[in-house]
Amino acid sequence: MSKVRPIIVLSPKIKNTIRNTILVVPLSTTAPKPICKYHLQVSLPGDILPKGLQRECWVKGDMIYALSLERLSMYHFDRDKISGKRAYYECRFLGQELHDIRKAVMHAVGIHLPEP
């Protein structure tokens, strides 16, 4: 994959540490062929999505990347009408959704998570 695309950050937040590299997994709007255990269809939350971002995506668990934070930029909406600042799109996957994403990535590297 060599274009600008949404990602899911896999690295946990670590307090009191300067970390410039994080692990990410890309999202794609194209369904994989064939669909394997390391692929997962997800639906991005939120009432409104930024231009160019589609709600239904596929986690490509076999395409893990280590990236510098300097290479990332967040999706943004138009400017906020009150403050004039950009409004950014950020969503979090929690609970079973997060478990399923991690499980897909672990299948790609040969590690299997027990069910919660």
C-alpha positions as CSV (number, residue, x, y, z in Angstrom):
1,M,0.0,0.0,0.0
2,S,1.5,3.3,-1.0
3,K,-1.1,5.9,-0.7
4,V,-2.6,8.1,2.1
5,R,-5.0,5.9,4.1
6,P,-6.6,5.6,7.5
7,I,-4.9,3.5,10.1
8,I,-5.5,1.9,13.5
9,V,-2.7,2.5,16.0
10,L,-1.8,-0.7,17.8
11,S,0.7,0.7,20.2
12,P,-0.5,1.5,23.7
13,K,0.0,5.0,25.3
14,I,3.0,5.0,27.5
15,K,3.2,7.8,30.0
16,N,6.4,9.7,30.8
17,T,8.2,8.3,27.7
18,I,9.2,10.0,24.5
19,R,8.3,7.6,21.8
20,N,8.6,8.5,18.1
21,T,7.7,5.1,16.6
22,I,4.3,3.4,16.8
23,L,2.8,0.2,15.3
24,V,-0.1,0.6,13.0
25,V,-2.3,-1.5,10.8
26,P,-3.9,0.1,7.7
27,L,-7.5,0.2,6.7
28,S,-8.8,-0.3,3.2
29,T,-12.1,0.1,1.5
30,T,-11.3,-2.8,-0.9
31,A,-12.3,-6.2,0.3
32,P,-9.4,-8.7,0.3
33,K,-9.6,-11.7,-2.0
34,P,-9.6,-14.2,-0.5
35,I,-10.7,-13.2,3.0
36,C,-8.4,-14.7,5.6
37,K,-8.4,-14.8,9.4
38,Y,-6.1,-11.7,9.5
39,H,-8.7,-9.6,7.6
40,L,-11.6,-8.0,9.5
41,Q,-14.4,-5.7,8.4
42,V,-15.0,-2.8,10.7
43,S,-17.4,0.2,10.7
44,L,-15.9,3.5,11.7
45,P,-18.0,5.2,14.4
46,G,-19.3,8.8,14.3
47,D,-22.3,10.6,12.9
48,I,-20.2,12.4,10.3
49,L,-16.9,11.3,8.7
50,P,-14.3,13.6,7.1
51,K,-14.3,13.9,3.3
52,G,-12.6,11.0,1.7
53,L,-13.1,8.6,4.6
54,Q,-15.6,5.7,4.2
55,R,-17.5,4.1,7.1
56,E,-17.0,0.4,6.0
57,C,-13.4,-0.6,6.0
58,W,-11.2,-3.7,6.1
59,V,-8.4,-4.1,8.6
60,K,-5.4,-5.5,6.7
61,G,-3.9,-7.4,9.7
62,D,-1.1,-8.8,7.6
63,M,0.3,-5.3,6.8
64,I,1.7,-4.1,10.1
65,Y,3.9,-1.1,9.9
66,A,6.2,0.7,12.4
67,L,5.9,4.4,11.6
68,S,7.4,7.6,13.0
69,L,4.8,9.9,14.5
70,E,6.2,12.6,12.2
71,R,4.8,10.8,9.2
72,L,1.2,10.8,10.5
73,S,-1.5,13.4,10.1
74,M,-5.0,13.2,11.3
75,Y,-8.1,13.3,9.2
76,H,-9.9,16.6,9.7
77,F,-13.2,18.2,9.0
78,D,-13.7,21.7,7.8
79,R,-12.7,24.4,10.2
80,D,-14.8,24.8,13.3
81,K,-17.3,27.7,12.7
82,I,-16.8,29.2,16.2
83,S,-13.1,28.9,16.8
84,G,-11.8,28.7,13.2
85,K,-9.6,25.8,14.1
86,R,-9.6,22.4,12.4
87,A,-11.8,19.7,13.9
88,Y,-10.0,16.3,13.7
89,Y,-11.6,12.9,13.4
90,E,-10.4,10.4,16.0
91,C,-12.2,7.2,17.0
92,R,-11.4,4.5,19.5
93,F,-12.2,0.8,19.2
94,L,-12.9,-0.7,22.6
95,G,-14.0,-4.0,24.1
96,Q,-14.9,-6.8,21.6
97,E,-14.0,-4.6,18.6
98,L,-10.5,-4.0,19.8
99,H,-10.1,-7.6,20.7
100,D,-11.1,-8.7,17.2
101,I,-8.7,-6.2,15.6
102,R,-5.8,-7.5,17.8
103,K,-6.9,-11.1,17.0
104,A,-6.7,-10.4,13.2
105,V,-3.2,-8.9,13.6
106,M,-2.1,-11.8,15.8
107,H,-3.2,-14.3,13.2
108,A,-1.0,-12.6,10.6
109,V,2.1,-13.1,12.8
110,G,1.2,-16.6,14.0
111,I,0.1,-15.7,17.6
112,H,-3.3,-16.6,18.8
113,L,-5.2,-14.8,21.5
114,P,-7.5,-16.6,23.9
115,E,-11.2,-15.6,23.9
116,P,-12.0,-12.9,26.5
